[in-house]
Amino acid sequence: AARLPKGVGRLLRQLTDRHPVSIVSGRSVEKLRKWVQVEGLYFAGSHGFEISGPDGSFLNYSIASQLLPEIRTALNALQGLLAKVPGVTIEDNKFTLSVHTRNVSTEDMPRVHSYVEAVLDEQPLLRRSFGHHVIELRPQVHWHKGRAMEWLIKSMCEQLGLPSDGAARNTTAMPIFIGDDVTDEDAFA
């Protein structure tokens, strides 16, 4: 299970005292806020499909809200189908669904892929992506962690009164991104 390592909360507090800091994750903003519990952070959850600034910030953004009914329908279908497969867990990240396969046997993986494909056949507005031991279903929208970071940097520059157009922003802001999964590569696109 994902968790904040010991001492990282203190480091994040120190960073937010000096610079705007954002957590970008596939998890929902709600889960991130519960896990991290550091005031002053910006969050881009569900691979950037929901963005929220610190309390009092007007920086809030949501992509693909109109697809939430399709995501809920896919979640219900996956729960019914994948209940038959030992070791599978499904995580609802609001705008994305994560099918965790770390504890699924090699023999059962074709069934998992088949069930996910069947759900996607019924939900053409969703697409599949892969990470380490996870299959994710997301809205079929050209939006990901990298696009969310671009939006966050532009918005943060505007809030701070710094140049926010592309060329000037590149000389003003220095984003630092740390990731450990294939889905984090979008941040470098």
Disulfide bonds with the S-S distance in Angstrom:
none
